[in-house]
Amino acid sequence: MMIFMRSISIAILLLPLFYRGVSAVEPEKVNVRKINFEGNHVFSNGSLRKLMATHARGLFTSSRYSPDVFDNDLQNIQKFYVENGYLEAAIARVKIDSVGNNFTIDVSIFEGKPTKVESISFIGNSVYTTKELMQSVPLKPGDPLKSALVRDSIAAIMTRYGEKGYLSVQITPDIKVNHEIHLAIATFDIQEKDQYTVGEITINNLKKTHEIVVTREFLFKKGDVLNYSNLLKTERNLYLAGLFNTVYIHPESYSSPDTTKKNIVVDLRERKAGEFDIGAGYATIDKFRGTLSVQDNNFLSAGRRAGFSGILSGKSQNAKVNYSQFWTLGLRLRTDVNGIAEYDVEPGYDVRRIGGNISFSRKISDYTTALLSYRLQKIRITNIETVTIPQGLETGNLRTLELQGSYDNRNDLLNTTGGTYLDTTNDLVGTFLQGTNSYVSTLWTFKQFYQAADYAVLGTALQIGAKGIFTHPQIPISELFYAGGPNALRGYAYQSVGPADVNGVPLGGRALLVWNILEIRIRLYKIFGIAFFADAGTVWADPRHVRFSDIRYDAGFGPRIVTPIGVIRADIGYKIGRKKGESKSEFYFAMGQAF
């Protein structure tokens, strides 16, 4: 008959004590030259060393030995094993060799066999079935008996009950271990107690912003079952509105005489709505660049945004006015209205644009957004250098209907270390919208980032686009695809990859492929890092004439400095398969990551 023992905590207390041979060492401070492990197969030496305050000296660092600190390190290692399901683990032997004031420490570990979960059960549950709770908990039969999984399971059950207003639920785990066969039975004893509903709602510290701006974000109302996750989601929505420095929503500690009701308190601290920014910088393409921005993030105290921005550089000058509101006609529908005037100097031509657009966007989920936009733009192209007749007119009125969908779960937009970005932008230009030009355009963008180590991030990005697929349109040269430059094909000059005239002036094209095959971003020391990259891509004049033999390649590297306002980078890219007359490489200095 199997003999069961109570709880993980009791199992930890009954484990054999490790060998404390180091207590015989004189307490004088000495250097630790090296720490070796043997007998460890489950966890690497590096993982175990991270648990220790005692460390070996390095090339530029020294290490001091303290018996008390080292004893605590050994306890931490044993506790780490136990918490990961190795209940028999122990420090088998510690050997210290000394040469003068230098110590070499050898730690021998007995890991034992892992204890696994044989079964999981729940008692006292009536609100949720056992099947529903099993779907919620991360601990599963067959898993190692990890303390973290037990704690996470308790938190998951409490969260599930909190969604139905059971805020006082108590969960007590009962873990019975059979050490002979290394199996455990986990039972969660649940005391559900009272279900709460929302009582009075109080908003504190609202001085300028209209109350409706706050209450329209609420995912709860008086009388609702108190869903704690809805409180957290409302807190997040209010914070993302950009109007408050802090948002804290919580049940009042003392509520109404009705003990089944909880009054809700919304504590806010408004931020300054006005912003004035002026900046200057330098980049390889823009040369010297100045920016100016004036913004009111709480226009008319209604949670709307209105502002003006301008850019002046060696490449372009533009001015933009903008207006945004996050709710339209009582719906969570964002409306953006923009007016813009700009002048750009591009290789082969200059272009002036005057126009505006109105767009409506809606978040479909936490990471997915849909957008519909109408754009009216007047363009004028001057100083055309190409000897080939351009595909388009020197002036044009473009009327565009755009449909965009995007998925974005990146963890940081300025310096991403993980996540995915996927976007499809599809434009209908002219046709029934009138205007001087008619064609269809589509552009697909994909980005993926992966944290390979604490100090290294892997990234890749792909862009595929086509214009005028079904017709033979006249597309203004300013609206064609171009490739080459600091963000795509960094081994080539700006916009130089693709069709060109006899003098080498870029002509642009109607089909695009740009693939940042791989970029490895490595943090060297604090804010300083380096990146290695490889790119591929080109532009084709016609989507029907795509040939993969036309694709150009490059590879290179460059330093990175991560600042609070963004990443400063310098890249040198080398051409692969360089053609006669081409330079070996290109150098770019810019702000922000390449993708």
C-alpha positions in Angstrom: 0.0 0.0 0.0 1.3 3.4 -1.0 2.3 5.7 1.9 1.4 9.3 1.2 3.0 12.4 2.8 1.4 15.8 3.3 2.3 18.9 1.2 5.3 20.1 -0.7 6.4 22.3 2.3 6.6 19.2 4.5 8.6 17.4 1.8 11.1 20.3 1.7 11.5 20.2 5.5 12.2 16.4 5.5 14.9 16.6 2.8 18.4 15.7 4.1 20.6 18.5 5.1 23.5 19.2 2.8 27.1 18.8 3.8 28.5 21.9 5.5 32.1 21.0 5.2 33.0 24.6 4.4 32.3 25.7 8.0 35.8 24.5 8.9 37.3 27.1 6.6 38.8 30.2 8.3 36.5 33.2 8.0 39.2 35.3 6.4 38.1 36.8 3.0 39.7 35.0 0.1 39.2 35.1 -3.7 37.1 32.5 -5.5 39.0 31.4 -8.6 36.5 28.9 -9.9 33.2 27.1 -9.0 32.7 23.7 -10.6 29.5 21.5 -10.5 29.2 17.8 -11.0 26.3 15.4 -11.0 23.9 18.1 -12.5 22.2 16.9 -15.6 18.9 18.7 -15.5 20.2 22.3 -15.0 23.3 23.7 -16.6 26.3 25.1 -14.7 25.3 28.6 -15.9 21.7 28.2 -14.5 23.1 27.1 -11.1 25.6 29.9 -10.9 22.8 32.5 -11.4 21.3 31.2 -8.1 24.5 32.1 -6.2 25.7 35.3 -4.7 29.2 33.8 -4.5 30.8 34.0 -7.9 34.2 33.3 -9.5 36.5 36.2 -10.3 36.5 37.4 -13.9 39.0 39.1 -16.2 38.2 42.5 -14.7 36.4 41.6 -11.5 37.4 40.0 -8.2 35.4 37.8 -5.9 35.3 37.4 -2.2 34.3 34.3 -0.2 32.0 34.3 2.8 31.0 31.0 4.5 27.6 32.3 5.5 26.8 33.6 1.9 28.1 30.4 0.4 25.9 28.3 2.7 22.9 30.3 1.6 23.9 29.7 -2.0 23.9 25.9 -1.5 20.4 26.2 0.2 19.2 28.2 -2.8 20.4 25.5 -5.2 18.7 22.7 -3.2 15.5 24.8 -2.9 15.6 25.4 -6.7 15.7 21.7 -7.4 12.8 21.0 -5.0 10.6 23.7 -6.5 11.2 22.2 -9.9 10.0 18.7 -8.8 13.2 17.1 -7.7 12.2 16.5 -4.1 15.2 14.2 -3.3 17.8 16.7 -4.5 20.6 17.4 -2.1 24.1 18.8 -2.0 26.1 15.6 -1.8 29.6 17.0 -1.3 31.5 20.2 -1.3 35.2 20.3 -1.8 37.4 23.4 -1.5 40.9 23.5 -2.7 43.0 26.5 -1.7 46.2 27.9 -3.1 47.2 30.8 -1.0 44.2 33.1 -0.9 42.6 31.5 -4.0 39.7 29.0 -3.6 38.5 26.5 -6.2 35.1 25.1 -5.1 33.7 21.8 -6.4 30.0 21.2 -5.7 28.6 17.7 -6.2 24.8 17.4 -6.6 22.5 14.5 -6.1 19.5 15.3 -8.3 17.4 12.2 -7.8 14.3 11.4 -9.8 11.6 14.0 -10.6 8.2 13.7 -8.8 5.4 14.0 -11.3 1.7 14.8 -10.9 -0.4 11.6 -11.1 -3.8 13.3 -10.9 -5.5 16.6 -10.1 -8.9 17.1 -8.4 -11.1 19.9 -7.0 -13.4 19.9 -4.0 -15.9 22.5 -2.9 -16.5 23.8 -6.4 -20.1 24.5 -7.6 -19.8 27.6 -9.7 -17.4 25.9 -12.2 -17.2 22.3 -13.1 -14.1 20.2 -12.7 -13.6 20.2 -16.5 -13.8 24.0 -16.6 -11.3 24.4 -13.8 -8.9 21.8 -15.4 -8.9 24.0 -18.6 -7.9 27.0 -16.5 -5.0 25.6 -14.4 -1.5 25.3 -16.0 -0.7 22.2 -13.8 -1.5 19.0 -15.8 -1.2 15.3 -15.0 2.2 14.1 -16.1 3.9 17.5 -15.3 6.8 17.7 -12.9 5.6 18.8 -9.4 6.8 22.4 -9.7 5.9 24.9 -7.0 5.5 27.6 -9.6 2.9 25.6 -11.4 1.0 25.0 -8.1 1.1 28.8 -7.4 0.0 29.7 -10.9 -2.9 27.2 -10.7 -4.1 28.8 -7.5 -3.9 32.3 -9.2 -5.7 30.9 -12.3 -8.6 29.6 -10.2 -8.9 32.8 -8.3 -8.9 34.8 -11.5 -11.6 32.5 -12.9 -13.8 33.0 -9.8 -13.0 36.8 -9.9 -14.7 36.9 -13.3 -18.0 36.0 -11.6 -17.6 38.2 -8.6 -16.3 35.7 -6.1 -13.6 38.0 -4.7 -13.3 36.2 -1.4 -12.7 32.8 -2.8 -10.1 30.7 -0.9 -8.1 27.9 -2.5 -6.0 25.6 -0.4 -3.7 23.1 -2.2 -3.3 19.6 -0.7 -0.3 17.8 -2.3 0.2 14.1 -1.3 3.5 12.6 -2.4 4.5 9.0 -2.7 8.3 9.1 -2.6 8.7 5.4 -3.5 7.2 5.8 -7.0 7.8 9.6 -7.3 4.2 10.4 -7.9 1.9 13.1 -6.4 -1.8 13.7 -6.1 -2.8 17.4 -6.2 -6.2 18.4 -4.6 -7.4 22.0 -4.6 -9.9 22.7 -1.8 -12.1 25.6 -2.8 -14.2 27.8 -0.5 -16.3 29.9 -2.9 -18.0 32.2 -0.3 -20.1 35.2 -1.5 -20.7 36.6 -5.0 -20.3 40.4 -5.2 -22.0 42.9 -7.5 -21.0 46.5 -8.3 -22.3 49.1 -5.9 -21.7 52.8 -6.2 -19.0 54.1 -8.5 -16.8 57.0 -7.4 -14.4 58.9 -9.7 -11.7 60.9 -7.9 -9.4 63.7 -9.0 -11.2 64.5 -12.3 -10.6 68.2 -12.8 -10.5 69.1 -16.5 -11.7 66.1 -18.5 -15.4 65.6 -19.0 -16.7 62.7 -16.9 -18.2 61.1 -20.0 -14.7 60.6 -21.4 -14.0 58.4 -18.4 -17.3 56.6 -18.0 -17.6 55.6 -21.7 -14.5 53.4 -21.2 -16.1 51.5 -18.3 -16.7 47.8 -18.9 -19.0 47.6 -15.8 -22.0 49.5 -14.4 -23.9 49.5 -11.1 -25.6 46.3 -10.5 -23.3 44.1 -12.7 -21.7 41.0 -11.3 -18.3 42.3 -10.2 -15.9 41.0 -12.8 -12.4 41.8 -11.6 -10.9 41.3 -15.1 -13.2 44.0 -16.4 -11.8 46.4 -13.8 -8.3 45.7 -15.1 -9.3 46.1 -18.7 -11.1 49.4 -18.0 -7.9 50.6 -16.1 -5.9 49.7 -19.2 -8.3 51.5 -21.6 -8.2 54.7 -19.6 -4.4 54.6 -19.4 -4.1 54.0 -23.1 -6.3 57.1 -23.8 -3.2 59.1 -22.9 -5.0 61.5 -20.6 -3.9 60.2 -17.3 -0.5 59.6 -15.6 -2.0 57.1 -13.2 -5.2 55.0 -13.2 -6.2 52.8 -10.3 -9.6 51.1 -10.2 -10.4 49.0 -7.1 -13.2 47.8 -4.9 -13.6 50.0 -1.8 -12.4 48.3 1.4 -15.6 49.3 3.2 -18.7 49.1 1.0 -22.4 49.4 1.5 -24.3 47.7 4.3 -25.3 45.1 1.8 -22.3 42.8 2.2 -22.8 41.3 -1.3 -22.1 44.7 -3.0 -18.7 46.4 -3.6 -18.4 50.1 -4.2 -15.9 50.8 -6.9 -13.3 53.6 -6.7 -11.7 55.1 -9.7 -8.6 57.1 -8.7 -7.1 59.2 -11.5 -4.3 61.7 -12.0 -4.6 63.8 -15.1 -1.6 64.6 -17.2 -0.8 67.9 -18.8 -2.6 67.9 -22.1 -0.4 70.4 -24.0 2.8 69.3 -25.7 5.4 71.4 -27.4 8.4 69.6 -29.0 11.3 70.9 -31.0 14.2 68.8 -32.2 17.1 68.6 -34.5 19.3 65.8 -35.8 21.2 64.4 -38.7 20.7 61.3 -40.9 22.4 60.2 -44.1 19.4 60.6 -46.3 17.7 63.6 -44.7 21.0 65.4 -43.8 20.3 68.0 -41.1 16.8 67.8 -39.9 14.6 70.0 -37.7 11.2 69.1 -36.3 8.4 71.1 -34.6 5.3 69.8 -33.0 2.4 71.4 -31.0 -0.3 69.1 -29.7 -3.3 69.2 -27.4 -4.1 65.7 -26.2 -7.3 66.7 -24.5 -8.8 69.1 -27.0 -12.0 70.9 -25.6 -11.6 68.6 -22.5 -13.3 65.9 -24.5 -10.4 63.4 -24.9 -9.7 64.5 -28.5 -6.4 65.4 -30.1 -5.5 68.3 -32.3 -2.2 69.7 -33.3 0.4 70.8 -35.9 3.7 69.4 -36.9 6.4 70.3 -39.3 9.7 68.9 -40.7 12.5 70.8 -42.4 15.5 68.8 -43.8 17.8 68.6 -46.7 15.5 66.1 -48.4 12.0 67.3 -47.5 9.8 69.9 -46.0 6.3 69.3 -44.8 3.6 70.7 -42.6 0.7 68.7 -41.1 -2.4 69.5 -39.1 -4.2 66.7 -37.4 -7.4 66.0 -35.5 -8.3 62.7 -33.8 -11.2 61.4 -31.7 -11.4 57.9 -30.2 -15.2 57.7 -30.1 -17.5 58.5 -33.0 -21.3 58.7 -32.8 -21.2 57.0 -29.5 -19.2 54.0 -30.9 -15.6 52.9 -30.1 -14.6 54.1 -33.6 -11.5 56.2 -34.0 -11.7 59.1 -36.5 -8.6 60.8 -37.8 -8.6 63.9 -40.1 -5.3 65.2 -41.5 -4.2 67.9 -43.9 -0.7 68.0 -45.3 1.5 70.0 -47.6 5.0 68.6 -48.4 7.9 68.9 -50.8 10.3 66.0 -51.3 13.5 65.8 -53.3 13.9 62.3 -54.6 16.6 60.8 -56.9 15.4 61.7 -60.4 12.6 64.1 -59.5 11.0 66.5 -57.0 7.4 66.2 -55.9 4.9 68.6 -54.2 1.9 67.2 -52.5 -1.1 69.0 -51.0 -4.1 67.2 -49.7 -5.8 65.5 -46.8 -7.5 62.4 -45.6 -10.1 61.1 -43.2 -9.9 57.6 -41.8 -12.0 55.4 -39.5 -10.4 52.6 -37.5 -11.6 50.0 -35.0 -9.7 47.6 -32.8 -11.1 44.1 -33.5 -9.1 42.5 -30.7 -6.2 43.5 -28.4 -3.8 43.1 -31.3 -5.9 43.5 -34.4 -7.0 46.7 -36.1 -9.1 47.5 -39.2 -8.9 50.9 -41.0 -10.9 52.5 -43.8 -9.5 55.8 -45.3 -10.3 58.2 -48.0 -7.5 60.4 -49.3 -7.5 63.4 -51.7 -4.1 64.5 -52.9 -2.9 66.9 -55.6 0.7 66.2 -56.8 3.1 68.1 -59.0 6.3 66.5 -60.2 9.2 68.7 -61.3 12.9 68.5 -62.2 12.4 65.1 -63.8 15.9 63.9 -64.7 15.1 60.6 -66.4 15.5 60.5 -70.2 12.8 57.8 -70.3 9.2 59.1 -70.6 7.8 58.8 -67.1 4.9 56.5 -66.3 2.4 59.3 -65.5 1.6 63.0 -65.7 3.5 65.9 -64.2 0.4 66.9 -62.3 -2.3 64.7 -60.9 -5.3 64.6 -58.6 -5.3 61.3 -56.8 -8.4 60.1 -55.0 -7.8 57.0 -53.0 -9.9 54.6 -51.0 -7.8 52.5 -48.6 -8.6 49.4 -46.6 -6.0 48.3 -44.1 -5.8 45.4 -41.6 -3.0 44.9 -39.1 -2.0 42.5 -36.3 0.6 43.8 -33.9 1.7 42.1 -30.6 5.2 43.6 -30.4 6.3 44.4 -26.9 8.0 47.7 -27.8 7.5 49.8 -30.9 10.8 51.7 -30.6 13.1 48.8 -29.8 11.2 45.5 -30.2 12.6 42.4 -28.6 9.7 40.1 -29.3 6.4 39.8 -31.1 4.8 39.8 -34.6 3.6 42.5 -36.9 1.5 41.8 -40.0 -0.1 44.4 -42.2 -2.0 44.5 -45.4 -2.7 47.8 -47.1 -4.9 47.9 -50.2 -5.6 51.0 -52.3 -8.2 51.7 -54.9 -7.1 54.9 -56.8 -9.5 56.6 -59.2 -12.1 54.5 -61.0 -15.5 55.5 -59.6 -13.7 57.9 -57.2 -12.7 60.1 -60.2 -9.3 61.7 -60.3 -6.6 61.7 -63.0 -5.2 58.2 -62.4 -6.8 54.8 -61.9 -5.2 51.7 -60.5 -5.1 49.2 -57.7 -2.3 48.8 -55.2 -1.5 46.3 -52.5 1.3 46.1 -50.0 1.9 43.3 -47.4 4.3 43.7 -44.5 5.5 41.1 -42.1 7.9 41.4 -39.1 8.9 38.9 -36.6 11.1 39.3 -33.5 12.5 36.6 -31.1 14.5 37.1 -27.9 17.3 34.5 -28.4 19.0 35.4 -25.1 19.1 38.1 -22.5 21.5 40.1 -24.7 20.4 39.0 -28.2 17.3 39.6 -30.4 16.7 38.0 -33.8 14.5 39.9 -36.3 13.2 39.4 -39.9 11.0 41.5 -42.1 9.3 41.0 -45.5 7.5 43.5 -47.8 5.7 42.4 -51.0 3.8 44.8 -53.1 2.2 45.3 -56.5 0.5 48.2 -58.4 -1.8 48.1 -61.4 -2.1 44.3 -61.5 -5.1 44.1 -63.7 -4.6 47.1 -66.1 -1.8 49.0 -67.8 -2.2 52.2 -65.8 -0.3 55.4 -65.9 1.1 55.7 -62.4 3.0 58.9 -61.4 6.6 58.1 -60.8 6.2 59.5 -57.3 3.7 56.8 -56.5 5.8 53.8 -57.7 7.8 51.4 -55.6 11.5 52.0 -54.9 14.1 50.0 -53.0 17.5 50.6 -51.5 18.5 52.7 -48.5 18.9 52.7 -44.7 15.8 50.6 -44.0 15.9 48.2 -47.0 18.9 46.8 -48.9 21.4 48.7 -46.8 24.3 47.8 -49.1 22.8 49.9 -51.9 22.3 53.7 -52.5 18.9 55.2 -51.7 16.2 54.1 -54.2 18.9 52.7 -56.5 17.7 49.0 -56.7 15.4 48.3 -59.7 14.8 49.7 -63.1 16.9 52.7 -64.2 17.5 54.7 -67.4 20.7 54.8 -69.3 22.2 57.3 -66.9 21.4 55.3 -63.9 18.4 57.4 -62.7 15.9 55.3 -60.8 12.6 54.7 -62.7 10.7 52.9 -59.9 8.4 49.9 -60.6 5.1 48.3 -60.0 6.2 45.2 -58.1 8.3 45.1 -54.9 10.1 42.5 -52.9 12.2 43.6 -49.9 13.3 41.0 -47.4 15.4 41.8 -44.3 16.4 38.2 -44.1 17.9 38.3 -40.7 19.1 40.9 -38.2 20.9 39.9 -35.0 20.9 42.7 -32.4 23.3 42.1 -29.6 23.5 44.2 -26.4 27.2 44.6 -25.5 27.1 46.9 -22.5 24.2 48.8 -21.0 22.9 51.1 -23.9 25.5 50.0 -26.4 25.1 47.2 -28.9 25.8 46.0 -32.4 23.7 44.5 -35.2 24.6 42.1 -38.0 22.2 41.9 -40.9 21.5 40.4 -44.4 19.0 41.8 -46.9 17.5 40.8 -50.2 15.1 42.4 -52.7 14.4 44.4 -55.8 11.8 46.3 -57.8 10.4 45.2 -61.1 8.8 47.4 -63.7 5.8 45.2 -64.2 4.3 42.5 -61.9 4.0 40.2 -64.9 7.7 40.2 -65.5 9.0 39.1 -62.1 12.3 37.2 -62.3 14.0 36.0 -59.1 17.3 36.3 -60.8 16.9 40.1 -60.5 17.0 40.0 -56.7 20.0 41.8 -55.1 21.6 40.8 -51.8 23.7 42.5 -49.2 25.1 41.9 -45.7 26.7 44.1 -43.1 26.8 45.3 -39.5 26.6 48.5 -37.4 26.7 49.8 -33.8 23.5 50.7 -31.9 22.9 53.1 -29.0 19.5 52.8 -27.2 18.4 56.1 -25.9 15.1 57.2 -24.2 14.0 58.8 -27.4 14.9 56.0 -29.7 17.7 54.0 -31.2 20.7 55.7 -32.8 22.3 53.4 -35.4 25.0 53.4 -38.1 25.1 50.6 -40.7 27.6 49.6 -43.3 26.2 47.2 -45.9 28.3 45.3 -48.4 26.9 44.2 -51.8 26.8 40.5 -52.6 27.2 39.8 -56.3 28.5 43.3 -57.0 28.1 44.4 -60.7 30.7 46.2 -62.7 31.0 49.9 -61.8 29.1 49.5 -58.4 30.6 50.5 -55.1 31.5 47.8 -52.6 29.4 49.2 -49.8 27.1 51.9 -48.5 27.1 53.7 -45.1 24.0 55.0 -43.4 23.5 56.9 -40.2 19.9 57.1 -38.9 17.5 57.2 -36.0 15.4 54.1 -35.1 15.8 50.5 -36.0 15.8 49.5 -39.7 12.5 47.7 -39.1 
